[in-house]
């Protein structure tokens, strides 16, 4: 008993104390969160735009003539292609392509941004379908009321439909955020030192996997729990405004 | 004011409107009645292009609104619409519901829109509900707010799509009362309704629609006392 305790203390010391290795974990968490939140913002922006294009295309009725319909059909085709390619290929492969091919010229200090863009583009495809389901959940009468007042399609979406849709899809968006956070653990593939890569570096110095990997598992879990808590508080606030 | 020529509307191969010709003058209060499925709601919804007609033209104040060259959004600001299901915006307070379109379309300043909203709430008898949310209101109150919201744009014509059909019976009166006041103020109105009493006392002209055409029309007294069309006679015998 005493022996294994001593072993564990020794492992902890090697993992965190020696050569200030705790810094790999601390900086790793910062990088992981940076990539996650930048990607989240980009993903939501892309997702809303794609969802609005797709819904606009699907909801048009009557004659399909005119230049407006042609433009919409064009953007809808691009949106569909984007969804197919992004959801049909692994995010790791997308990340490698982004860093080694698309942003080949980028300096190493821009790696966080490239990773964020890659994950953002990836997440946007999933957010788009979530937002689209949210838009479809809003009664058609809402957009008819907006249009009858003279608001155009975009204004009706922006002021009337999307604000209500967001409330309905918040749980699904929260899920996407958590998935995104965990997915950034593949950042190491391009050499970005996120939390996972930090643990791998430490393990390569100590040759002892036990403490570093279990530690980051606990750290990821803690991050997810904190995020879930924040989300549920946010959600409850929105629901309260429903009961006013 | 509104001139409808050969209006046709089909959903796929289902013909709902089979060539309607109609002229609505400024100040008229036109009630549209008829059995369900006769196309009366579709006719009304075509007037502000919520339904895109598949044939014919609609001219509003001299502008052919069925011509894609003309900006329908601009035309709609002059045509208020009230829906069967009220369609208030649940995420906005009553006042915000009324102010949204005038503000976002930059037709009024914030102060003007505020003032107008309060005036309108006074007019529909709900001045104390400015900061309430739609869900806290009864159906009748919601419909009165919906009328105020449409009036906020200072429309030249008001379209009503069965405004009392979704209401509990004891709330029908309060909504009809507001509509009657509106009519007395000289508003041009087109009302699709099942309220025969309202049609008779408020309308200046009644249209009877059946199977996608206007089968008969007349001024209210003659319409009810001396119907010609056998389908109208049958309809009236069932609803009166």
HADDOCK unambig.tbl for C-alpha pairs under 7 A between the chains (distance, minus, plus):
assign (segid A and resid 62 and name CA) (segid B and resid 52 and name CA) 5.93 0.50 0.50
assign (segid A and resid 141 and name CA) (segid B and resid 87 and name CA) 5.71 0.50 0.50
assign (segid A and resid 142 and name CA) (segid B and resid 87 and name CA) 5.63 0.50 0.50
assign (segid A and resid 142 and name CA) (segid B and resid 89 and name CA) 6.79 0.50 0.50
assign (segid A and resid 145 and name CA) (segid B and resid 87 and name CA) 6.16 0.50 0.50
assign (segid A and resid 148 and name CA) (segid B and resid 76 and name CA) 5.90 0.50 0.50
assign (segid A and resid 148 and name CA) (segid B and resid 80 and name CA) 6.87 0.50 0.50
assign (segid A and resid 148 and name CA) (segid B and resid 81 and name CA) 6.24 0.50 0.50
assign (segid A and resid 149 and name CA) (segid B and resid 76 and name CA) 6.15 0.50 0.50
assign (segid A and resid 149 and name CA) (segid B and resid 77 and name CA) 5.49 0.50 0.50
assign (segid A and resid 149 and name CA) (segid B and resid 80 and name CA) 6.66 0.50 0.50
assign (segid A and resid 149 and name CA) (segid B and resid 101 and name CA) 6.32 0.50 0.50
assign (segid A and resid 149 and name CA) (segid B and resid 150 and name CA) 6.87 0.50 0.50
assign (segid A and resid 150 and name CA) (segid B and resid 73 and name CA) 4.47 0.50 0.50
assign (segid A and resid 150 and name CA) (segid B and resid 74 and name CA) 6.07 0.50 0.50
assign (segid A and resid 150 and name CA) (segid B and resid 76 and name CA) 4.82 0.50 0.50
assign (segid A and resid 150 and name CA) (segid B and resid 77 and name CA) 4.65 0.50 0.50
assign (segid A and resid 151 and name CA) (segid B and resid 73 and name CA) 6.28 0.50 0.50
assign (segid A and resid 151 and name CA) (segid B and resid 101 and name CA) 6.73 0.50 0.50
assign (segid A and resid 152 and name CA) (segid B and resid 73 and name CA) 6.11 0.50 0.50
assign (segid A and resid 160 and name CA) (segid B and resid 89 and name CA) 6.94 0.50 0.50
assign (segid A and resid 164 and name CA) (segid B and resid 91 and name CA) 6.66 0.50 0.50
assign (segid A and resid 244 and name CA) (segid B and resid 133 and name CA) 6.82 0.50 0.50
